[in-house]
């Protein structure tokens, strides 16, 4: 178990956040009807970048912002149970998942960890535009995502904050 001081700053920030918490009792649906699949990159503020606030959207984050089986599960749930009618798939510029081959990234991890990391699968992205087009097609073609759901693929520029529609 972690030492009680390891998270003290975060727990203090949480207490401050909770002091005027306004989302208690919320039902969890996406008020704006939006779902967003994006990368875990800390330069991305998913709600603010599209002018939304907590409660407006369902957000799924993973390395590279890919539509993995888990992301697809979230999208199906969002569409059928949580008011989602628009889906944005948003990878970003200067993504670590597009910065090298799987072997190169595994080697960087191994150098940091001090142990072999070649056994750990890494979902590298060799062609970001192609991967985004594939992910958009995957969602559009899914039998549990109706044609009425609008699906778009965008690249987020981490240097300008702008989205550019690609698919």
Rosetta silent file (secondary structure, phi, psi, omega in degrees, C-alpha in Angstrom):
SEQUENCE: XXXXXXXXXXXXXXXXXXXXXXXXXXXXXXXXXXXXXXXXXXXXXXXXXXXXXXXXXXXXXXXXXXXXXXXXXXXXXXXXXXXXXXXXXXXXXXXXXXXXXXXXXXXXXXXXXXXXXXXXXXXXXXXXXXXXXXXXXXXXXXXXXXXXXXXXXXXXXXXXXXXXXXX
SCORE:     score description
SCORE:     0.000 S_00000001
   1 L     0.000  146.906 -179.016    0.000    0.000    0.000 S_00000001
   2 L   -70.305  149.782  173.919    1.178    3.534   -0.734 S_00000001
   3 L   -63.496  144.506 -176.012    2.454    5.757    2.042 S_00000001
   4 L   -62.908  -20.889  178.978   -0.265    8.194    3.183 S_00000001
   5 L   -85.969  -12.930 -177.294    1.887   11.148    2.105 S_00000001
   6 L   -61.529  -28.977 -176.185    2.320    9.841   -1.458 S_00000001
   7 L  -122.006   13.840 -174.584   -1.050   11.245   -2.511 S_00000001
   8 H   -57.952  -42.242 -179.327   -1.544   13.986    0.090 S_00000001
   9 H   -64.214  -38.496 -179.697   -1.387   16.834   -2.454 S_00000001
  10 H   -72.619  -38.651  176.793   -3.981   15.157   -4.660 S_00000001
  11 H   -66.611  -36.004  176.183   -6.280   14.363   -1.756 S_00000001
  12 H   -65.358  -42.876  177.340   -6.053   17.984   -0.593 S_00000001
  13 H   -63.648  -37.144  178.021   -6.946   19.163   -4.104 S_00000001
  14 H   -65.489  -41.064  178.823   -9.846   16.705   -4.126 S_00000001
  15 H   -61.617  -39.856  177.139  -11.170   18.063   -0.827 S_00000001
  16 H   -64.814  -43.035  177.893  -11.088   21.572   -2.321 S_00000001
  17 H   -60.022  -45.238 -175.776  -12.869   20.285   -5.462 S_00000001
  18 H   -72.032  -19.623 -177.651  -15.525   18.522   -3.383 S_00000001
  19 H   -59.469  -32.622  177.079  -16.192   21.610   -1.240 S_00000001
  20 L  -127.309   37.830 -178.091  -18.398   23.076   -3.983 S_00000001
  21 L   -61.227  130.277 -173.967  -19.142   19.888   -5.934 S_00000001
  22 L  -115.962    5.605 -173.916  -22.087   20.397   -8.276 S_00000001
  23 L  -110.032    9.616  177.857  -22.519   17.019   -9.973 S_00000001
  24 L   -61.908  137.181  179.196  -23.959   14.921   -7.140 S_00000001
  25 L    82.331   -3.025  179.538  -27.020   12.957   -8.191 S_00000001
  26 L   -63.865  142.141 -174.809  -26.235   13.354  -11.892 S_00000001
  27 L   -82.475   -9.480  174.233  -27.489   10.414  -13.960 S_00000001
  28 L    87.553    2.485  177.465  -24.329   10.082  -16.077 S_00000001
  29 L   -76.543  162.620  179.339  -25.828   10.502  -19.534 S_00000001
  30 L   -84.912   98.892 -174.974  -24.010   12.614  -22.117 S_00000001
  31 L   -56.732  -35.482  179.436  -25.990   15.877  -21.970 S_00000001
  32 L   -91.151   -0.313  178.777  -24.511   17.137  -25.276 S_00000001
  33 L    71.212   24.325 -174.260  -24.871   13.697  -26.898 S_00000001
  34 E  -112.508  139.955  167.655  -21.126   13.475  -27.539 S_00000001
  35 E  -123.381  144.517 -176.432  -18.622   10.657  -27.118 S_00000001
  36 E  -134.226  125.566  171.407  -14.915   11.233  -27.601 S_00000001
  37 E  -106.699  120.361 -178.982  -12.140    8.686  -28.080 S_00000001
  38 E  -145.999  178.896 -177.029   -8.763   10.337  -27.617 S_00000001
  39 E   -79.683  161.187  177.092   -5.255    9.764  -26.354 S_00000001
  40 L   -78.523   -1.497 -177.076   -4.165    9.704  -22.724 S_00000001
  41 L   -52.837  131.480 -176.271   -1.740   12.562  -23.473 S_00000001
  42 L   -73.054   -7.898  176.029   -1.828   15.169  -20.702 S_00000001
  43 L   -80.269   -6.738 -177.373   -1.742   18.019  -23.240 S_00000001
  44 L  -100.710  123.924  173.909   -5.340   17.175  -24.209 S_00000001
  45 L  -108.955   87.861 -166.173   -8.208   18.742  -22.248 S_00000001
  46 L   -57.357  -40.293 -179.133  -11.001   16.767  -23.960 S_00000001
  47 L   -74.269  -49.483 -176.993  -14.010   18.727  -22.759 S_00000001
  48 H   -63.962  -32.226 -176.619  -12.603   22.232  -23.031 S_00000001
  49 H   -67.412  -17.458  177.290  -11.148   21.643  -26.507 S_00000001
  50 H  -121.000   20.635  172.600  -14.698   21.224  -27.864 S_00000001
  51 L    71.197   27.804 -179.191  -16.432   23.742  -25.618 S_00000001
  52 L  -110.999  173.182  179.801  -18.094   21.262  -23.275 S_00000001
  53 L  -132.833  169.409  179.252  -18.237   20.826  -19.515 S_00000001
  54 L   -51.985  136.462 -179.045  -18.507   17.848  -17.141 S_00000001
  55 L    96.777  -13.744 -176.972  -21.656   15.864  -17.834 S_00000001
  56 L   -84.105  -27.816 -170.077  -21.792   16.781  -21.525 S_00000001
  57 E  -143.584  157.504  169.848  -19.780   13.901  -23.023 S_00000001
  58 E   -96.690  133.015 -176.178  -18.506   10.376  -22.577 S_00000001
  59 E  -124.591  131.298  175.433  -14.720   10.241  -22.839 S_00000001
  60 E  -124.968  123.439 -177.434  -12.535    7.219  -23.515 S_00000001
  61 E  -120.648  139.930  174.820   -8.773    7.686  -23.403 S_00000001
  62 E  -156.114  167.567  179.300   -5.989    5.299  -24.323 S_00000001
  63 H   -59.949  121.704  178.184   -2.469    5.461  -25.780 S_00000001
  64 H    88.497  -10.665  179.896   -2.810    6.805  -29.324 S_00000001
  65 H    64.390   33.730 -177.380   -6.548    7.440  -29.116 S_00000001
  66 L   -85.042  155.227  174.885   -7.329    4.247  -31.033 S_00000001
  67 L   -86.846   87.237  177.370  -10.687    2.508  -31.262 S_00000001
  68 L   -83.209  172.475  174.268   -9.734   -0.622  -29.338 S_00000001
  69 H   -56.088  -36.191  179.144  -12.276   -3.285  -28.319 S_00000001
  70 H   -68.674  -39.694  177.189  -12.639   -1.470  -24.991 S_00000001
  71 H   -64.734  -41.019  178.934  -13.256    1.855  -26.742 S_00000001
  72 H   -63.490  -39.832  176.280  -15.844    0.206  -28.997 S_00000001
  73 H   -57.889  -45.605  179.255  -17.575   -1.208  -25.915 S_00000001
  74 H   -62.557  -39.542 -179.836  -17.740    2.310  -24.463 S_00000001
  75 H   -67.299  -42.435  178.152  -19.149    3.692  -27.715 S_00000001
  76 H   -61.826  -46.482  177.497  -21.850    1.017  -27.953 S_00000001
  77 H   -60.532  -43.437 -179.461  -22.853    1.663  -24.335 S_00000001
  78 H   -61.931  -43.941 -178.842  -22.803    5.397  -24.947 S_00000001
  79 H   -66.429  -43.271 -172.485  -24.986    5.202  -28.049 S_00000001
  80 H   -92.118  -22.537 -175.275  -27.580    2.853  -26.593 S_00000001
  81 H  -124.323  -11.894 -168.982  -27.668    3.778  -22.918 S_00000001
  82 L  -131.167   23.564  170.578  -26.097    7.203  -22.435 S_00000001
  83 L    74.427   16.830 -178.161  -27.567    9.579  -25.048 S_00000001
  84 L   -79.155  127.644  176.328  -24.595    9.608  -27.486 S_00000001
  85 L  -127.347   -8.047  176.110  -25.476   10.699  -31.018 S_00000001
  86 E  -135.523  135.669 -179.025  -22.104   12.082  -32.166 S_00000001
  87 E  -123.576  128.161  174.066  -18.717   10.385  -31.896 S_00000001
  88 E  -111.520  132.192  173.533  -15.356   12.095  -32.304 S_00000001
  89 E  -111.704  120.284 -167.303  -12.172   10.056  -32.703 S_00000001
  90 E  -134.846   86.865  165.716   -9.241   12.329  -31.894 S_00000001
  91 E   -76.018 -176.939 -175.021   -5.583   11.305  -32.023 S_00000001
  92 E  -144.523  164.588  176.753   -3.036   14.137  -31.872 S_00000001
  93 L   -69.040  157.908  177.432    0.156   15.526  -33.282 S_00000001
  94 L    51.819   42.096  179.959    3.507   14.566  -31.760 S_00000001
  95 L   -82.033  135.393  178.567    2.063   11.381  -30.228 S_00000001
  96 H   -62.137  -30.491 -179.091    4.515    8.994  -28.582 S_00000001
  97 H   -70.928  -13.748  177.690    2.606    6.056  -30.074 S_00000001
  98 H  -111.050   17.864 -173.418    3.523    7.351  -33.541 S_00000001
  99 L   -99.090    1.126  179.886    7.144    8.122  -32.634 S_00000001
 100 L   177.315 -179.422  177.848    8.784    4.810  -33.494 S_00000001
 101 L   -77.425  167.257  176.871    8.416    1.119  -34.110 S_00000001
 102 H   -58.576  -43.889 -179.391    7.132   -1.265  -31.464 S_00000001
 103 H   -62.919  -38.963  179.232   10.690   -2.548  -30.932 S_00000001
 104 H   -66.253  -43.168 -179.936   12.034    1.002  -30.516 S_00000001
 105 H   -69.375  -38.991  175.766    9.395    1.941  -27.952 S_00000001
 106 H   -60.766  -38.919  179.248    9.875   -1.373  -26.113 S_00000001
 107 H   -65.937  -39.064  177.517   13.619   -0.631  -26.012 S_00000001
 108 H   -64.854  -39.527  177.220   12.941    2.841  -24.539 S_00000001
 109 H   -65.897  -44.231  179.352   10.715    1.261  -21.892 S_00000001
 110 H   -60.130  -40.499  178.959   13.338   -1.391  -21.154 S_00000001
 111 H   -63.911  -38.468  178.303   15.987    1.306  -20.728 S_00000001
 112 H   -72.206  -41.409 -175.540   13.733    3.128  -18.256 S_00000001
 113 H   -80.932  -25.539 -176.193   12.620   -0.019  -16.406 S_00000001
 114 L    77.884   12.059  176.111   15.964   -1.760  -16.361 S_00000001
 115 L  -138.831  160.769  179.137   14.303   -5.010  -17.477 S_00000001
 116 L   -60.635  133.378  178.436   13.313   -6.543  -20.797 S_00000001
 117 L  -121.659   12.795 -175.576   10.061   -5.091  -22.140 S_00000001
 118 L   -67.157  -17.838  179.686    9.946   -6.913  -25.491 S_00000001
 119 L   -81.827  -17.267 -176.945    7.045   -9.055  -24.260 S_00000001
 120 L   -82.909  114.920  177.582    4.797   -6.011  -23.630 S_00000001
 121 L   -65.117  139.165  178.746    2.628   -5.277  -26.682 S_00000001
 122 L  -128.472  122.508 -176.786    2.703   -1.633  -27.724 S_00000001
 123 L   -83.016   70.402 -178.870    0.066   -0.375  -30.165 S_00000001
 124 L   -67.175  157.662 -179.396    2.293    1.811  -32.303 S_00000001
 125 L  -120.446  108.854 -177.589    0.815    3.884  -35.094 S_00000001
 126 L   -84.481  -26.717  178.788    2.893    3.855  -38.263 S_00000001
 127 L  -140.151   98.947 -172.473    0.491    5.994  -40.336 S_00000001
 128 H   -62.327  -41.008 -179.800   -1.721    8.211  -38.207 S_00000001
 129 H   -64.728  -42.393  179.375   -4.039    9.314  -41.048 S_00000001
 130 H   -66.494  -42.639  179.506   -4.594    5.716  -42.160 S_00000001
 131 H   -62.180  -40.128  178.983   -5.169    4.537  -38.576 S_00000001
 132 H   -65.396  -44.615  178.125   -7.716    7.313  -38.035 S_00000001
 133 H   -61.213  -40.301  177.803   -9.566    6.443  -41.254 S_00000001
 134 H   -63.181  -42.711 -178.830   -9.601    2.762  -40.201 S_00000001
 135 H   -66.574  -41.628  177.551  -10.973    3.643  -36.765 S_00000001
 136 H   -61.780  -45.213  178.876  -13.724    5.847  -38.214 S_00000001
 137 H   -62.255  -41.838  179.939  -14.674    3.061  -40.630 S_00000001
 138 H   -57.760  -42.344 -179.780  -14.613    0.497  -37.808 S_00000001
 139 H   -71.048  -45.525 -179.804  -17.126    2.532  -35.798 S_00000001
 140 H   -60.987  -34.241 -176.144  -19.339    3.297  -38.800 S_00000001
 141 H   -86.599   -8.210 -176.333  -19.409   -0.381  -39.795 S_00000001
 142 L   -66.935  131.828 -176.483  -20.151   -1.725  -36.319 S_00000001
 143 L   -65.196  -16.255  179.517  -23.558   -3.450  -36.262 S_00000001
 144 L  -102.085    7.010  173.968  -24.484   -1.825  -32.941 S_00000001
 145 L  -110.155  106.781 -176.577  -23.730    1.731  -34.058 S_00000001
 146 L   -68.104  155.628  179.391  -26.757    2.956  -36.050 S_00000001
 147 L   -60.116  -21.420 -179.455  -26.386    5.056  -39.193 S_00000001
 148 L   -70.912  -16.771  179.385  -28.074    7.943  -37.373 S_00000001
 149 L   -80.271  127.912  178.480  -24.956    8.417  -35.212 S_00000001
 150 E   -85.437  131.609 -175.663  -22.575   11.010  -36.674 S_00000001
 151 E  -128.983  129.277  179.390  -18.932    9.912  -36.595 S_00000001
 152 E  -135.200  148.428  176.367  -15.908   12.084  -37.328 S_00000001
 153 E  -112.240  129.915 -174.718  -12.155   11.676  -37.225 S_00000001
 154 E  -135.359  150.659  170.842  -10.023   14.651  -36.199 S_00000001
 155 E  -107.743  127.946  177.144   -6.368   15.354  -35.463 S_00000001
 156 E   -93.309  126.983  178.555   -5.738   17.556  -32.436 S_00000001
 157 L   -90.040  111.721 -176.317   -2.723   19.839  -32.782 S_00000001
 158 L   -70.754  -11.516  179.356   -1.030   19.925  -29.378 S_00000001
 159 L   -94.822  -27.738 -179.561    0.824   23.112  -30.315 S_00000001
 160 L  -110.190  -20.008 -176.028   -2.131   25.219  -31.496 S_00000001
 161 L    82.699    3.307 -177.910   -5.080   23.559  -29.723 S_00000001
 162 L   -91.051  147.103  171.647   -6.950   23.248  -33.018 S_00000001
 163 E   -97.899  141.588  174.661   -8.849   20.255  -34.363 S_00000001
 164 E  -125.601  121.829  179.740   -8.654   19.395  -38.050 S_00000001
 165 E   -71.567  128.316 -177.700  -11.249   17.035  -39.488 S_00000001
 166 L  -116.370  -25.679 -176.533   -9.523   14.213  -41.383 S_00000001
 167 L  -149.719    0.000    0.000  -12.264   11.574  -41.738 S_00000001
